[in-house]
Amino acid sequence: MRRKRSPTHPAARQPRQGRRVADESRGKLAEIAGCPRCEASYRDGRWTWKPAPAGAYEQVCPACERIAQHYPAGVLRIEGRSTRAQRGDWIGLVENVEEREREEHPLKRVMSIEEEPRAVVVETTDARLAADLGRALHRAYGGRLELPPTTSDVENLARVRWIVDS
């Protein structure tokens, strides 16, 4: 359960930093719109990979917006001792799961994969994708999986950790 700030606390009336507020003024998209960056199209209330017809309204999709602003919705952190070959296998699994998800859901994409000395950090445009990647690694290789205690509705960023037991 989250603690509430005291009304007398100096930061109680200030917005939290790093939070992005939904822009309610944009309204619903035009019925058929196409993303000029990734060529996904918006039709029947969802984004698909079907090409937009000629003359369709141009709108950058939410995934491309997140990538351009470098504002991930999910972060998967892979931690533990590993060899170069093991990391390659893990990254390959992450890329395969992302490709399978992206075929049906254009807004589920991996933004970046960065290797650190003791970890691999994967940033995604969708919070559920980060959790799905963590579950796939856990099923394939065991280890310990730490999923966020909250949903993406409550928190702007889902942080998932998969720890390799050595």
C-alpha positions in Angstrom: 0.0 0.0 0.0 1.4 3.4 -0.9 1.9 6.0 1.7 0.2 9.4 1.2 2.2 12.6 1.7 1.3 14.7 4.6 -0.6 17.8 3.6 2.0 19.9 5.6 5.0 18.4 3.7 6.6 21.1 1.5 6.4 18.8 -1.6 2.7 17.9 -1.0 1.4 20.5 -3.5 4.1 19.9 -6.1 3.8 17.3 -8.9 6.2 14.4 -8.7 9.1 14.7 -11.1 9.4 12.4 -14.0 5.7 11.7 -14.3 4.0 12.3 -17.6 0.4 13.4 -17.6 -1.9 12.1 -20.3 -2.8 14.8 -22.8 -6.6 14.7 -22.7 -6.9 17.5 -25.2 -5.8 15.4 -28.1 -9.1 13.4 -28.2 -9.7 10.4 -30.3 -7.6 9.8 -33.4 -9.0 10.1 -36.9 -10.5 6.8 -37.9 -7.7 5.9 -40.3 -4.3 7.3 -39.4 -0.8 6.2 -40.4 2.4 6.6 -38.5 5.0 8.2 -40.9 7.9 6.6 -38.9 7.0 2.9 -38.5 4.2 2.7 -41.1 1.7 1.3 -38.6 -1.9 2.3 -39.1 -4.7 3.1 -36.7 -8.1 1.6 -37.6 -11.1 0.4 -35.7 -9.7 1.8 -32.5 -6.3 0.0 -32.5 -2.9 0.2 -34.1 -2.1 -2.5 -36.7 0.6 -3.3 -39.2 -1.8 -3.0 -42.2 -0.7 -0.2 -44.5 -2.7 3.0 -44.3 -4.6 3.9 -47.5 -3.4 6.9 -49.5 -4.5 10.2 -48.1 -4.8 8.8 -44.5 -4.3 11.2 -41.6 -0.7 11.2 -40.4 -0.2 10.6 -36.7 3.0 9.4 -34.9 2.1 6.3 -33.0 2.6 6.1 -29.2 5.5 3.7 -29.5 7.4 6.0 -31.8 6.6 8.9 -29.5 8.1 7.0 -26.5 11.2 6.1 -28.5 11.7 9.7 -29.7 11.3 11.1 -26.2 13.3 8.2 -24.7 10.5 7.6 -22.2 10.2 3.8 -21.6 7.1 2.2 -20.1 9.0 -0.8 -18.8 12.6 -1.7 -17.9 13.9 -5.3 -17.6 17.1 -5.7 -15.7 18.9 -9.0 -16.1 21.5 -9.4 -13.3 24.0 -12.0 -12.2 27.3 -13.6 -13.2 27.3 -14.6 -16.8 29.6 -15.4 -19.8 29.4 -13.7 -23.1 27.7 -16.7 -24.6 25.0 -16.7 -21.9 24.3 -13.0 -22.4 24.0 -13.7 -26.2 21.4 -16.4 -25.5 19.4 -14.2 -23.2 19.4 -11.3 -25.7 18.4 -13.6 -28.5 15.4 -14.8 -26.4 14.5 -11.2 -25.7 14.6 -10.4 -29.4 12.6 -13.4 -30.3 9.8 -12.7 -27.8 9.7 -9.1 -28.8 9.4 -10.0 -32.5 6.6 -12.4 -31.8 4.7 -9.8 -29.7 5.4 -6.9 -32.2 3.8 -8.9 -35.1 0.4 -8.6 -33.4 0.8 -5.5 -31.3 2.7 -2.7 -33.0 3.0 -0.7 -29.8 5.0 -3.4 -28.0 8.6 -2.8 -28.9 12.1 -3.0 -27.4 13.6 0.5 -27.3 17.2 -0.4 -26.3 19.3 -3.2 -25.0 22.4 -2.0 -23.1 25.1 -4.3 -21.6 26.6 -3.2 -18.3 29.4 -5.0 -16.5 27.1 -7.0 -14.3 23.7 -6.6 -16.0 21.8 -6.2 -19.2 19.1 -3.5 -19.3 16.2 -3.8 -21.7 13.9 -0.8 -22.1 10.5 -1.3 -23.7 7.6 0.8 -25.0 5.1 -1.3 -23.1 5.0 -2.3 -19.4 3.5 -5.7 -20.1 6.2 -6.5 -22.6 8.9 -6.0 -19.9 7.0 -8.5 -17.7 6.5 -10.9 -20.6 10.2 -10.8 -21.4 11.1 -11.5 -17.7 8.6 -14.4 -17.6 10.1 -15.9 -20.8 13.6 -15.8 -19.3 12.4 -17.3 -16.1 10.7 -20.2 -17.9 13.7 -20.9 -20.1 16.6 -20.5 -17.7 15.1 -20.5 -14.1 16.6 -17.9 -11.8 14.6 -15.5 -9.7 12.0 -13.1 -11.2 10.9 -9.9 -9.5 7.8 -8.4 -11.0 6.5 -4.9 -10.1 4.0 -4.9 -7.3 1.8 -2.3 -9.1 0.2 -2.2 -12.5 1.1 0.3 -15.2 -2.0 2.3 -14.3 -0.6 3.2 -10.9 3.0 3.7 -11.9 4.5 5.2 -15.1 7.4 2.7 -15.2 7.3 -1.0 -14.7 10.6 -2.3 -13.3 11.2 -6.0 -13.8 14.3 -7.9 -12.5 15.5 -11.3 -13.5 18.4 -12.6 -11.4 20.5 -15.5 -12.5 21.3 -17.9 -9.7 24.9 -18.8 -9.9 
